[in-house]
Amino acid sequence: MKDKYDRSAKPKEEIIFGVRSQLFFEKRVSIVVGLNNRVRK
């Protein structure tokens, strides 16, 4: 439980991880959309 409240311990790593996961998620979404568009054409 302490880790949840002690965010100031390593904010940089958390921010980098959040940005990375967001970019990864957006990449996956764009790949899926591209595949769907290819299938429709």
Biopython code that builds the backbone (N, CA, C, O; Angstrom):
import numpy as np
from Bio.PDB.StructureBuilder import StructureBuilder

atoms = [
    (1, "MET", "N", (0.834, -1.212, 0.000)),
    (1, "MET", "CA", (0.000, 0.000, 0.000)),
    (1, "MET", "C", (0.870, 1.264, 0.000)),
    (1, "MET", "O", (0.462, 2.306, -0.514)),
    (2, "LYS", "N", (2.072, 1.162, 0.582)),
    (2, "LYS", "CA", (2.924, 2.354, 0.694)),
    (2, "LYS", "C", (3.312, 2.880, -0.690)),
    (2, "LYS", "O", (3.395, 4.092, -0.893)),
    (3, "ASP", "N", (3.549, 1.972, -1.641)),
    (3, "ASP", "CA", (3.996, 2.397, -2.968)),
    (3, "ASP", "C", (2.983, 3.331, -3.626)),
    (3, "ASP", "O", (3.362, 4.271, -4.324)),
    (4, "LYS", "N", (1.698, 3.070, -3.405)),
    (4, "LYS", "CA", (0.664, 3.889, -4.052)),
    (4, "LYS", "C", (0.746, 5.336, -3.581)),
    (4, "LYS", "O", (0.573, 6.256, -4.379)),
    (5, "TYR", "N", (1.009, 5.547, -2.289)),
    (5, "TYR", "CA", (1.008, 6.905, -1.755)),
    (5, "TYR", "C", (2.372, 7.574, -1.921)),
    (5, "TYR", "O", (2.456, 8.798, -2.016)),
    (6, "ASP", "N", (3.432, 6.779, -1.955)),
    (6, "ASP", "CA", (4.786, 7.345, -2.046)),
    (6, "ASP", "C", (5.168, 7.524, -3.513)),
    (6, "ASP", "O", (6.079, 6.865, -4.014)),
    (7, "ARG", "N", (4.475, 8.408, -4.181)),
    (7, "ARG", "CA", (4.727, 8.633, -5.621)),
    (7, "ARG", "C", (5.957, 9.510, -5.827)),
    (7, "ARG", "O", (6.583, 9.441, -6.885)),
    (8, "SER", "N", (6.316, 10.324, -4.857)),
    (8, "SER", "CA", (7.434, 11.251, -5.022)),
    (8, "SER", "C", (8.773, 10.515, -5.025)),
    (8, "SER", "O", (9.804, 11.119, -5.317)),
    (9, "ALA", "N", (8.773, 9.225, -4.705)),
    (9, "ALA", "CA", (10.017, 8.460, -4.651)),
    (9, "ALA", "C", (10.695, 8.452, -6.017)),
    (9, "ALA", "O", (11.879, 8.772, -6.122)),
    (10, "LYS", "N", (9.956, 8.091, -7.061)),
    (10, "LYS", "CA", (10.535, 8.068, -8.407)),
    (10, "LYS", "C", (9.511, 8.548, -9.435)),
    (10, "LYS", "O", (8.931, 7.742, -10.164)),
    (11, "PRO", "N", (9.291, 9.863, -9.491)),
    (11, "PRO", "CA", (8.302, 10.402, -10.428)),
    (11, "PRO", "C", (8.754, 10.308, -11.874)),
    (11, "PRO", "O", (7.945, 10.068, -12.771)),
    (12, "LYS", "N", (10.062, 10.500, -12.102)),
    (12, "LYS", "CA", (10.570, 10.464, -13.485)),
    (12, "LYS", "C", (10.300, 9.114, -14.118)),
    (12, "LYS", "O", (9.807, 9.044, -15.244)),
    (13, "GLU", "N", (10.617, 8.047, -13.411)),
    (13, "GLU", "CA", (10.420, 6.704, -13.972)),
    (13, "GLU", "C", (8.944, 6.451, -14.246)),
    (13, "GLU", "O", (8.583, 5.854, -15.260)),
    (14, "GLU", "N", (8.095, 6.910, -13.331)),
    (14, "GLU", "CA", (6.647, 6.702, -13.525)),
    (14, "GLU", "C", (6.163, 7.464, -14.751)),
    (14, "GLU", "O", (5.362, 6.951, -15.533)),
    (15, "ILE", "N", (6.653, 8.693, -14.917)),
    (15, "ILE", "CA", (6.232, 9.503, -16.073)),
    (15, "ILE", "C", (6.718, 8.843, -17.359)),
    (15, "ILE", "O", (5.962, 8.728, -18.323)),
    (16, "ILE", "N", (7.991, 8.407, -17.375)),
    (16, "ILE", "CA", (8.543, 7.764, -18.576)),
    (16, "ILE", "C", (7.745, 6.507, -18.891)),
    (16, "ILE", "O", (7.411, 6.252, -20.048)),
    (17, "PHE", "N", (7.442, 5.723, -17.860)),
    (17, "PHE", "CA", (6.677, 4.485, -18.076)),
    (17, "PHE", "C", (5.291, 4.809, -18.622)),
    (17, "PHE", "O", (4.799, 4.128, -19.522)),
    (18, "GLY", "N", (4.667, 5.839, -18.084)),
    (18, "GLY", "CA", (3.334, 6.221, -18.553)),
    (18, "GLY", "C", (3.366, 6.658, -20.011)),
    (18, "GLY", "O", (2.508, 6.269, -20.804)),
    (19, "VAL", "N", (4.370, 7.479, -20.363)),
    (19, "VAL", "CA", (4.475, 7.944, -21.753)),
    (19, "VAL", "C", (4.734, 6.761, -22.672)),
    (19, "VAL", "O", (4.147, 6.658, -23.749)),
    (20, "ARG", "N", (5.626, 5.860, -22.235)),
    (20, "ARG", "CA", (5.956, 4.701, -23.073)),
    (20, "ARG", "C", (4.733, 3.827, -23.287)),
    (20, "ARG", "O", (4.465, 3.404, -24.411)),
    (21, "SER", "N", (3.988, 3.550, -22.224)),
    (21, "SER", "CA", (2.810, 2.684, -22.366)),
    (21, "SER", "C", (1.760, 3.373, -23.236)),
    (21, "SER", "O", (1.061, 2.716, -24.007)),
    (22, "GLN", "N", (1.650, 4.704, -23.111)),
    (22, "GLN", "CA", (0.684, 5.437, -23.938)),
    (22, "GLN", "C", (1.073, 5.346, -25.410)),
    (22, "GLN", "O", (0.222, 5.102, -26.265)),
    (23, "LEU", "N", (2.368, 5.543, -25.708)),
    (23, "LEU", "CA", (2.823, 5.458, -27.101)),
    (23, "LEU", "C", (2.619, 4.051, -27.627)),
    (23, "LEU", "O", (2.181, 3.863, -28.762)),
    (24, "PHE", "N", (2.939, 3.051, -26.794)),
    (24, "PHE", "CA", (2.774, 1.653, -27.212)),
    (24, "PHE", "C", (1.311, 1.366, -27.524)),
    (24, "PHE", "O", (0.994, 0.706, -28.514)),
    (25, "PHE", "N", (0.424, 1.869, -26.667)),
    (25, "PHE", "CA", (-1.017, 1.651, -26.872)),
    (25, "PHE", "C", (-1.477, 2.326, -28.168)),
    (25, "PHE", "O", (-2.225, 1.734, -28.947)),
    (26, "GLU", "N", (-1.030, 3.562, -28.395)),
    (26, "GLU", "CA", (-1.425, 4.281, -29.614)),
    (26, "GLU", "C", (-0.901, 3.565, -30.847)),
    (26, "GLU", "O", (-1.583, 3.489, -31.869)),
    (27, "LYS", "N", (0.333, 3.034, -30.745)),
    (27, "LYS", "CA", (0.906, 2.299, -31.882)),
    (27, "LYS", "C", (0.051, 1.084, -32.199)),
    (27, "LYS", "O", (-0.259, 0.818, -33.360)),
    (28, "ARG", "N", (-0.326, 0.353, -31.168)),
    (28, "ARG", "CA", (-1.150, -0.854, -31.374)),
    (28, "ARG", "C", (-2.486, -0.481, -32.004)),
    (28, "ARG", "O", (-2.964, -1.160, -32.913)),
    (29, "VAL", "N", (-3.081, 0.596, -31.518)),
    (29, "VAL", "CA", (-4.380, 1.019, -32.059)),
    (29, "VAL", "C", (-4.232, 1.381, -33.530)),
    (29, "VAL", "O", (-5.057, 0.985, -34.354)),
    (30, "SER", "N", (-3.177, 2.137, -33.868)),
    (30, "SER", "CA", (-2.997, 2.552, -35.264)),
    (30, "SER", "C", (-2.732, 1.342, -36.145)),
    (30, "SER", "O", (-3.189, 1.302, -37.287)),
    (31, "ILE", "N", (-1.998, 0.347, -35.634)),
    (31, "ILE", "CA", (-1.734, -0.870, -36.415)),
    (31, "ILE", "C", (-3.049, -1.598, -36.667)),
    (31, "ILE", "O", (-3.316, -2.038, -37.786)),
    (32, "VAL", "N", (-3.871, -1.725, -35.624)),
    (32, "VAL", "CA", (-5.154, -2.426, -35.776)),
    (32, "VAL", "C", (-6.037, -1.684, -36.779)),
    (32, "VAL", "O", (-6.677, -2.305, -37.628)),
    (33, "VAL", "N", (-6.070, -0.357, -36.678)),
    (33, "VAL", "CA", (-6.893, 0.439, -37.604)),
    (33, "VAL", "C", (-6.383, 0.258, -39.026)),
    (33, "VAL", "O", (-7.175, 0.112, -39.957)),
    (34, "GLY", "N", (-5.055, 0.266, -39.198)),
    (34, "GLY", "CA", (-4.480, 0.078, -40.529)),
    (34, "GLY", "C", (-4.838, -1.279, -41.096)),
    (34, "GLY", "O", (-5.167, -1.393, -42.277)),
    (35, "LEU", "N", (-4.777, -2.315, -40.264)),
    (35, "LEU", "CA", (-5.135, -3.660, -40.733)),
    (35, "LEU", "C", (-6.603, -3.696, -41.131)),
    (35, "LEU", "O", (-6.960, -4.281, -42.154)),
    (36, "ASN", "N", (-7.458, -3.067, -40.321)),
    (36, "ASN", "CA", (-8.891, -3.048, -40.641)),
    (36, "ASN", "C", (-9.135, -2.320, -41.960)),
    (36, "ASN", "O", (-9.949, -2.758, -42.773)),
    (37, "ASN", "N", (-8.428, -1.212, -42.171)),
    (37, "ASN", "CA", (-8.605, -0.460, -43.421)),
    (37, "ASN", "C", (-8.150, -1.300, -44.608)),
    (37, "ASN", "O", (-8.777, -1.272, -45.667)),
    (38, "ARG", "N", (-7.059, -2.050, -44.436)),
    (38, "ARG", "CA", (-6.553, -2.889, -45.523)),
    (38, "ARG", "C", (-7.571, -3.969, -45.863)),
    (38, "ARG", "O", (-7.815, -4.265, -47.033)),
    (39, "VAL", "N", (-8.158, -4.551, -44.824)),
    (39, "VAL", "CA", (-9.126, -5.642, -45.054)),
    (39, "VAL", "C", (-10.349, -5.099, -45.788)),
    (39, "VAL", "O", (-10.903, -5.775, -46.654)),
    (40, "ARG", "N", (-10.773, -3.880, -45.445)),
    (40, "ARG", "CA", (-11.987, -3.313, -46.057)),
    (40, "ARG", "C", (-11.768, -3.001, -47.533)),
    (40, "ARG", "O", (-12.690, -3.142, -48.336)),
    (41, "LYS", "N", (-10.561, -2.580, -47.899)),
    (41, "LYS", "CA", (-10.319, -2.148, -49.290)),
    (41, "LYS", "C", (-10.387, -3.315, -50.256)),
    (41, "LYS", "O", (-10.208, -3.131, -51.460)),
]
sb = StructureBuilder()
sb.init_structure("model")
sb.init_model(0)
sb.init_chain("A")
sb.init_seg("    ")
for serial, (resi, resn, name, xyz) in enumerate(atoms, 1):
    if name == "N":
        sb.init_residue(resn, " ", resi, " ")
    sb.init_atom(name, np.array(xyz, "f"), 0.0, 1.0, " ", f" {name:<3s}", serial, name[0])
structure = sb.get_structure()
